[in-house]
């Protein structure tokens, strides 16, 4: 078997790095640690998958026809090899037992497995529709922080996607923190409810950014979701009823950066098992402080506009991470009667996406 092509190194490196994120290096199944490389005389493509996630990435024109050669190689090694070459273009040559990756005076040989047995993803049975790519990427990036990565709790490790009456909402929650992004996308979008893993959502966002196309095709059924170049298994996770627990009282407006710095300062004096800090609103002054002074203490006083006098205790980490996702310089803090959560909303214009964050209070 033989086949070779010359491709743009930067494009190949970007695709290989993303494919390596999908391939599971810890899987006992060797194919899941590999990427499928397809090569003809003019172009190449990569495909990677594990048991729940798959991605297909053409480099230039997607190889087609009877002259395409397909082999699978170790995903991590292939990505590292391509990223370290110094040339603008890379030549991929498939021999009888190894593939040669050549560029910038360097040549690396990687053993391969035949590509005929590489798993093929099964896509959704429904017809695709389209969502604005930029909107989808921003929404995913704004909520994924609130979903955990390594956990067996699918509710806390997933992103819920709900479409109804031309509006799409994305939800994520740790159980103590809820993140919501919603936007109008048009009446042509069908109603659906689904959920995908945080890992899958992050791959979707990166792939859409790399594609740089205005719209991304989406197809959804009960088992599988296809978004752009990514196909993934659905996760069983009910939507978060955030409207039922949201606080709608007048909000106190403060600087995101100043509040984040104050929270980190107070967080220096908390314990891992008890990460609560105190936010005390009184007369236009917000005191952000540590609660225990056994090993020191910190207190920062900020000014705020609006709102009402109230005291709330919450995790400094959740507050810091939530503030980091705000698309505006200032944030509105909506305080409810205990034990309702603290609701955070951006203060100012956020474009077409509405952002809502909720942080559960901690008892003191």
Secondary structure by P-SEA (a helix, b strand, c coil): ccccccccaaaaaaaaaaaaaacccccccccccbbbbbbccccbbbbbbcccbbbbbbcccccccccbbbbbccaaaaaaaaaaccccbbbbbbcccbbbbbcccbbbbbbbccccccbbbbcccbbbbbccaaaaaaaaaacccccccccccccccbbbbbbcccbbbbbbbcccbbbbbbbbcccccccccccccaaaaaaaaaaaaaacccbbbbbbcccccccccbbbbbbbcccccccccccccbbbbbbaaaaaaaaaaaacccccccbbbbbbbcccbbbbbbccccccbbbbbbcccccccbbbbbbaaaaaaaaaaccccbbbbbbccccccbbbbbccccccbbbbbbbbbbcc
